[in-house]
Amino acid sequence: MLKTNQIVINEARNAAIEVLLHNAHGPFHSLPRTAGWGYPEPYTRDLMFALLGIAVSRNQELMSSMRHVLEILAKNQTSHGHIPSLVHDAEDRGASDTTPLFLLGVGIFRKVTNEKDFLQGALEKALQWMEYQSPSDRCLVAQQPTSDWRDEQWVTGYGLFVNTLTYSYLRLLNLHERANQLKHDMGRFTITNGIMHKHVHEGLVVKYKPYYAFWSYKIFSSERFDLLGNSLAILSGLASPGRANEMVSWIEEECIHMRNNGELAVDLPPNFFPYIKPSDPDWHERYEQYNQPGEYHNGGIWPFICGLYIAALVAAKRYSLAEKKLIALTQAIKLSKSKSLKFGFNEWIRAQDGMPMGQDWQTWSAALFLYAAKCVETKRTPFFNDATT
């Protein structure tokens, strides 16, 4: 890496720590806030993802803050094991991704602290909750629409993201038998001919494409590309090395086409494509206000997801490409709505013109930059390397 690039990356790392320390104590029970000025609430999913970057930083103040988060989540867990969407509010429930993210977070925290029994009771309850999230009573996890991180994007049934999270925590917690069964179930093809034969079970593999489907349920599915879910598939080892390599090449080629067509302005992939347009059958009325093509969940560029994509590139041994994308991400996290900030760590960026559209100093934008930088630096993917058995 060029010395000038390394200097800027190191500056960005220092800025990321500054953001995380600023956000570490918010107005709700002194729990971390989700963004520096907007989003004062402690959102469970944001903080569980942020733990990846905080853990590799080894900053003791931040780790103490995350211990507090995990302990409050365990305290506010429902009697059946479900984890709330807001850390401090036991009654704010309904998300499909908070419980698997909690399990992943506990697994990561145990690895860092070597506390093998940390929150064992809460972990066991959460594992039981997740076993009951499968309508087929096998391993694939189903969800209600808009109940994962995409509060404005419809995912029906077996969503890729939630199932790759599940696979990840199963590996991290050494629950390999169930992880193997989930991998087998996900490896079936999605059903695309509209007919479900007896004893045929749907999966998430797309015929003639190297990536996994966005979601699948019975005879219905979406084969649009979900960067977060597929990055986790590579990172967790769910995708074979051959599939991972093909997927990366496909993503980069699609991004070239989007740039040539004026649909993408930066050298980072959108979170979702092809974008859903008003003329498409999967367009929903609320997208008009919240989810225009190339924006928010409908193709916006999310720095935290790009950080995971860079980690996935390292997992796929595409080291030069990972370094190139880290430099692009370093430029992207400089963008801000406030011109006074050297590093904005904005929430999300509009794909077509590269403009920052979300909140500045977003916790997971800062934390996942730290994780991506550590992966590129070490050519390893901490917490996933040792879990991919």
C-alpha positions as CSV (number, residue, x, y, z in Angstrom):
1,M,0.0,0.0,0.0
2,L,1.2,3.5,-0.8
3,K,2.5,5.4,2.2
4,T,0.1,8.3,1.5
5,N,-2.9,5.9,1.5
6,Q,-1.7,4.3,4.7
7,I,-1.4,7.7,6.4
8,V,-5.0,8.6,5.5
9,I,-6.2,5.2,6.6
10,N,-4.5,5.6,10.0
11,E,-6.1,9.1,10.3
12,A,-9.4,7.5,9.6
13,R,-8.8,4.8,12.3
14,N,-8.1,7.5,14.9
15,A,-11.2,9.4,13.8
16,A,-13.3,6.2,14.1
17,I,-12.1,5.7,17.7
18,E,-13.0,9.3,18.4
19,V,-16.5,8.8,17.1
20,L,-17.0,5.6,19.1
21,L,-15.8,7.2,22.3
22,H,-18.1,10.3,21.7
23,N,-21.0,7.9,21.1
24,A,-20.2,5.5,24.0
25,H,-22.4,7.2,26.6
26,G,-25.8,8.5,25.4
27,P,-28.9,9.8,27.1
28,F,-30.6,6.4,27.7
29,H,-29.1,4.9,30.8
30,S,-25.7,6.0,29.7
31,L,-25.8,3.4,26.9
32,P,-24.1,4.1,23.6
33,R,-25.9,6.2,21.1
34,T,-26.4,5.1,17.5
35,A,-25.1,8.3,15.9
36,G,-23.2,11.4,17.1
37,W,-26.2,13.8,16.9
38,G,-29.2,12.0,15.4
39,Y,-30.3,8.6,16.7
40,P,-29.6,9.1,20.4
41,E,-31.2,5.7,21.1
42,P,-29.1,2.5,21.7
43,Y,-30.2,0.3,18.7
44,T,-29.4,-3.3,19.4
45,R,-28.5,-4.3,15.8
46,D,-26.2,-1.3,15.2
47,L,-24.3,-1.9,18.5
48,M,-24.0,-5.7,17.9
49,F,-22.4,-5.0,14.5
50,A,-20.3,-2.3,16.0
51,L,-18.8,-4.9,18.4
52,L,-16.8,-6.3,15.5
53,G,-14.8,-3.1,15.2
54,I,-14.7,-2.4,18.9
55,A,-13.3,-5.8,19.6
56,V,-10.4,-5.5,17.2
57,S,-9.6,-2.0,18.5
58,R,-9.1,-3.5,22.0
59,N,-10.1,-0.1,23.5
60,Q,-10.9,-0.9,27.1
61,E,-13.4,2.0,27.5
62,L,-15.3,0.8,24.5
63,M,-15.2,-2.8,25.5
64,S,-16.6,-1.9,29.0
65,S,-19.4,0.0,27.3
66,M,-20.2,-3.1,25.2
67,R,-20.1,-5.3,28.2
68,H,-22.8,-3.0,29.7
69,V,-24.8,-3.3,26.5
70,L,-24.8,-7.1,26.5
71,E,-25.7,-7.3,30.1
72,I,-28.6,-4.9,29.7
73,L,-29.8,-6.9,26.7
74,A,-29.7,-10.1,28.7
75,K,-31.7,-8.4,31.5
76,N,-34.3,-7.2,29.0
77,Q,-34.6,-10.5,27.1
78,T,-38.1,-11.8,27.0
79,S,-39.1,-15.0,29.0
80,H,-38.9,-16.9,25.8
81,G,-35.4,-15.7,24.8
82,H,-36.1,-12.9,22.3
83,I,-33.8,-9.8,22.4
84,P,-35.4,-6.3,22.1
85,S,-34.7,-3.8,19.3
86,L,-33.7,-1.1,21.7
87,V,-31.2,-2.1,24.4
88,H,-32.9,-0.2,27.2
89,D,-36.5,-0.9,26.3
90,A,-37.7,-4.5,27.1
91,E,-41.0,-3.8,25.4
92,D,-39.6,-2.7,22.0
93,R,-39.8,-6.1,20.3
94,G,-40.4,-7.6,16.9
95,A,-37.1,-7.6,15.1
96,S,-36.0,-10.8,13.5
97,D,-32.2,-10.0,13.5
98,T,-31.6,-8.8,17.1
99,T,-31.6,-12.2,18.7
100,P,-29.1,-13.8,16.2
101,L,-27.0,-10.6,16.4
102,F,-27.0,-10.9,20.2
103,L,-25.7,-14.5,19.9
104,L,-23.0,-13.3,17.6
105,G,-22.1,-10.5,19.9
106,V,-21.8,-12.7,23.0
107,G,-19.6,-15.1,21.0
108,I,-17.3,-12.3,19.9
109,F,-17.1,-10.9,23.4
110,R,-16.3,-14.3,24.8
111,K,-13.4,-14.7,22.3
112,V,-11.9,-11.3,23.3
113,T,-12.3,-11.6,27.1
114,N,-11.8,-15.4,27.3
115,E,-14.9,-15.5,29.5
116,K,-16.3,-18.8,28.3
117,D,-19.5,-18.7,30.3
118,F,-20.3,-15.1,29.9
119,L,-24.1,-14.6,29.9
120,Q,-24.6,-18.4,29.5
121,G,-28.2,-18.4,30.7
122,A,-29.3,-15.6,28.3
123,L,-27.4,-17.3,25.5
124,E,-29.2,-20.6,26.0
125,K,-32.6,-18.9,26.0
126,A,-31.7,-17.0,22.8
127,L,-30.6,-20.2,21.1
128,Q,-34.0,-21.8,22.0
129,W,-35.8,-18.8,20.7
130,M,-34.0,-19.1,17.4
131,E,-34.9,-22.8,17.1
132,Y,-38.5,-21.9,17.2
133,Q,-38.2,-19.4,14.3
134,S,-38.3,-22.1,11.7
135,P,-41.8,-22.8,10.3
136,S,-40.5,-26.1,8.9
137,D,-38.9,-27.0,12.2
138,R,-35.6,-27.6,10.5
139,C,-33.0,-24.9,10.5
140,L,-33.9,-22.1,8.0
141,V,-35.1,-19.1,9.9
142,A,-38.2,-17.2,8.6
143,Q,-39.3,-13.6,9.3
144,Q,-42.0,-11.1,8.9
145,P,-41.6,-8.3,6.3
146,T,-39.6,-5.3,7.4
147,S,-38.6,-7.0,10.7
148,D,-34.8,-7.0,10.0
149,W,-32.5,-4.1,9.5
150,R,-34.4,-3.1,6.3
151,D,-37.3,-1.3,8.0
152,E,-38.4,-0.1,4.5
153,Q,-37.5,-3.2,2.4
154,W,-39.8,-6.2,2.2
155,V,-38.2,-9.5,3.0
156,T,-40.7,-12.4,3.1
157,G,-40.0,-15.8,4.7
158,Y,-36.5,-17.1,4.6
159,G,-34.3,-14.0,4.3
160,L,-30.6,-14.4,3.4
161,F,-29.3,-11.9,5.9
162,V,-31.0,-13.5,9.0
163,N,-29.9,-17.0,8.0
164,T,-26.3,-16.0,7.3
165,L,-26.3,-14.4,10.8
166,T,-27.6,-17.6,12.2
167,Y,-25.0,-19.6,10.4
168,S,-22.3,-17.2,11.7
169,Y,-23.2,-17.5,15.4
170,L,-23.6,-21.3,15.1
171,R,-20.0,-21.6,13.9
172,L,-18.7,-19.1,16.4
173,L,-20.4,-20.9,19.3
174,N,-19.1,-24.3,18.0
175,L,-22.6,-25.6,17.2
176,H,-21.3,-27.2,14.1
177,E,-23.9,-30.0,13.7
178,R,-26.8,-27.4,13.4
179,A,-24.6,-25.1,11.3
180,N,-24.0,-28.0,8.8
181,Q,-27.7,-28.7,8.6
182,L,-28.4,-25.0,7.9
183,K,-25.7,-24.9,5.3
184,H,-27.3,-28.0,3.6
185,D,-30.8,-26.3,3.7
186,M,-29.5,-23.0,2.3
187,G,-27.7,-24.9,-0.4
188,R,-30.9,-26.0,-2.1
189,F,-32.1,-24.0,-5.1
190,T,-34.8,-21.4,-4.9
191,I,-38.1,-22.6,-6.5
192,T,-38.7,-20.5,-9.6
193,N,-41.2,-22.5,-11.7
194,G,-44.2,-21.7,-9.4
195,I,-44.7,-25.4,-8.5
196,M,-43.7,-26.9,-5.2
197,H,-43.6,-30.7,-5.4
198,K,-44.2,-32.9,-2.3
199,H,-41.0,-33.2,-0.1
200,V,-39.2,-30.5,-2.1
201,H,-37.8,-27.9,0.2
202,E,-36.7,-24.5,-0.9
203,G,-33.3,-23.0,-0.3
204,L,-31.4,-19.9,-1.2
205,V,-29.1,-20.9,-4.1
206,V,-29.8,-19.1,-7.4
207,K,-29.5,-21.2,-10.5
208,Y,-26.8,-20.0,-13.0
209,K,-25.7,-17.2,-10.6
210,P,-22.9,-17.3,-8.0
211,Y,-24.8,-15.5,-5.2
212,Y,-27.6,-16.4,-2.8
213,A,-31.1,-15.2,-3.3
214,F,-32.4,-12.2,-1.3
215,W,-35.2,-14.3,0.2
216,S,-37.2,-17.4,-0.6
217,Y,-40.5,-18.9,0.7
218,K,-42.4,-21.7,-0.8
219,I,-43.0,-20.8,-4.5
220,F,-42.0,-17.2,-4.0
221,S,-38.5,-15.7,-4.0
222,S,-36.5,-12.6,-4.9
223,E,-33.2,-13.1,-6.8
224,R,-32.1,-9.5,-6.4
225,F,-28.6,-9.1,-4.9
226,D,-28.2,-8.4,-1.2
227,L,-24.7,-7.3,-0.4
228,L,-24.9,-7.6,3.3
229,G,-26.3,-11.2,3.3
230,N,-23.8,-12.3,0.6
231,S,-20.8,-10.7,2.3
232,L,-21.7,-12.6,5.5
233,A,-22.1,-15.8,3.4
234,I,-18.5,-15.4,2.2
235,L,-17.1,-14.1,5.6
236,S,-18.7,-17.0,7.6
237,G,-17.5,-19.7,5.2
238,L,-21.0,-20.6,4.1
239,A,-20.0,-19.9,0.5
240,S,-17.3,-22.3,-0.7
241,P,-14.0,-20.7,-1.8
242,G,-15.0,-21.2,-5.5
243,R,-18.4,-19.7,-5.0
244,A,-16.9,-16.8,-3.1
245,N,-14.4,-16.0,-5.8
246,E,-17.1,-16.2,-8.5
247,M,-19.4,-14.0,-6.5
248,V,-16.7,-11.3,-6.0
249,S,-16.0,-11.2,-9.7
250,W,-19.7,-11.0,-10.5
251,I,-20.2,-8.1,-8.0
252,E,-17.3,-6.1,-9.5
253,E,-18.5,-6.6,-13.0
254,E,-22.0,-5.6,-12.2
255,C,-20.7,-2.4,-10.5
256,I,-18.8,-1.5,-13.7
257,H,-22.1,-1.8,-15.7
258,M,-23.9,0.4,-13.1
259,R,-21.2,3.0,-13.3
260,N,-21.3,3.0,-17.1
261,N,-25.1,3.4,-16.9
262,G,-25.0,6.3,-14.5
263,E,-26.4,4.3,-11.6
264,L,-23.3,4.3,-9.5
265,A,-20.9,7.1,-8.8
266,V,-18.3,5.6,-6.5
267,D,-16.0,2.6,-6.4
268,L,-18.1,0.8,-3.8
269,P,-21.0,-1.6,-4.3
270,P,-24.6,-0.6,-3.4
271,N,-26.3,-2.6,-0.7
272,F,-28.9,-4.0,-3.1
273,F,-29.3,-4.3,-6.8
274,P,-30.8,-4.1,-9.4
275,Y,-32.7,-1.3,-7.8
276,I,-36.5,-1.7,-7.4
277,K,-38.2,0.8,-9.7
278,P,-41.8,2.0,-9.6
279,S,-42.7,-0.1,-12.7
280,D,-41.5,-3.4,-11.0
281,P,-43.9,-5.8,-9.4
282,D,-42.0,-5.7,-6.0
283,W,-42.3,-1.9,-5.7
284,H,-44.3,-0.8,-2.6
285,E,-46.1,2.4,-2.2
286,R,-43.9,3.6,0.8
287,Y,-40.8,3.3,-1.5
288,E,-41.9,6.5,-3.1
289,Q,-41.1,8.4,0.0
290,Y,-38.3,6.4,1.6
291,N,-36.8,4.0,-0.9
292,Q,-36.2,5.5,-4.3
293,P,-33.8,3.6,-6.6
294,G,-30.2,4.0,-5.4
295,E,-31.3,5.3,-2.0
296,Y,-31.6,3.9,1.6
297,H,-32.3,0.2,1.4
298,N,-33.0,0.2,-2.3
299,G,-29.4,0.5,-3.4
300,G,-27.9,3.1,-1.1
301,I,-24.2,2.7,-0.3
302,W,-23.8,1.9,3.4
303,P,-20.3,2.2,4.8
304,F,-20.9,-0.5,7.5
305,I,-21.9,-3.0,4.8
306,C,-18.9,-2.0,2.6
307,G,-16.7,-2.7,5.6
308,L,-18.1,-6.2,5.8
309,Y,-17.7,-6.6,2.0
310,I,-14.0,-5.7,2.4
311,A,-13.7,-8.3,5.1
312,A,-15.4,-10.8,2.7
313,L,-12.8,-9.9,0.1
314,V,-10.0,-10.8,2.6
315,A,-11.8,-14.0,3.4
316,A,-11.9,-14.8,-0.4
317,K,-8.2,-14.0,-0.5
318,R,-8.7,-11.1,-2.9
319,Y,-6.2,-9.0,-1.0
320,S,-5.4,-6.4,-3.7
321,L,-9.0,-5.8,-4.3
322,A,-9.7,-5.5,-0.6
323,E,-7.0,-2.9,-0.3
324,K,-8.4,-0.9,-3.2
325,K,-11.9,-1.0,-1.7
326,L,-10.6,0.1,1.7
327,I,-9.0,3.2,0.1
328,A,-12.4,3.9,-1.6
329,L,-14.2,3.4,1.7
330,T,-11.7,5.8,3.4
331,Q,-12.7,8.4,0.9
332,A,-16.4,7.7,1.4
333,I,-16.3,8.0,5.2
334,K,-14.9,11.5,4.8
335,L,-18.2,12.6,3.4
336,S,-20.6,14.4,5.7
337,K,-23.6,16.7,5.8
338,S,-21.7,19.0,8.2
339,K,-18.8,20.7,6.3
340,S,-16.9,21.1,9.6
341,L,-16.1,17.4,9.9
342,K,-12.9,15.9,8.4
343,F,-14.5,12.5,8.7
344,G,-18.3,12.2,8.5
345,F,-18.8,8.5,8.9
346,N,-22.2,9.1,7.4
347,E,-25.0,6.5,7.6
348,W,-25.6,6.0,3.9
349,I,-24.7,7.5,0.5
350,R,-26.8,8.0,-2.5
351,A,-25.5,5.6,-5.3
352,Q,-26.0,7.8,-8.3
353,D,-24.1,10.9,-7.1
354,G,-22.2,9.8,-4.0
355,M,-23.9,12.3,-1.7
356,P,-24.2,11.6,2.0
357,M,-27.8,11.3,3.0
358,G,-27.9,9.8,6.5
359,Q,-26.7,10.9,9.9
360,D,-23.1,11.8,10.5
361,W,-20.9,10.0,13.0
362,Q,-22.8,6.8,12.8
363,T,-21.5,4.2,15.2
364,W,-21.5,1.2,12.9
365,S,-20.0,3.2,10.1
366,A,-17.0,4.0,12.3
367,A,-16.8,0.5,13.9
368,L,-16.9,-1.5,10.7
369,F,-14.3,0.7,9.1
370,L,-12.0,-0.4,12.0
371,Y,-12.9,-4.0,11.3
372,A,-12.2,-3.7,7.6
373,A,-8.9,-2.0,8.1
374,K,-7.8,-4.7,10.6
375,C,-8.8,-7.4,8.1
376,V,-6.8,-5.8,5.3
377,E,-3.8,-5.2,7.5
378,T,-3.6,-8.8,8.9
379,K,-5.1,-10.6,5.9
380,R,-7.3,-12.4,8.4
381,T,-11.0,-12.0,9.4
382,P,-11.0,-12.0,13.2
383,F,-13.8,-14.1,14.9
384,F,-14.6,-15.7,11.5
385,N,-11.3,-17.3,10.7
386,D,-11.4,-19.7,13.6
387,A,-15.1,-20.4,13.3
388,T,-15.3,-21.6,9.7
389,T,-15.0,-25.4,10.4
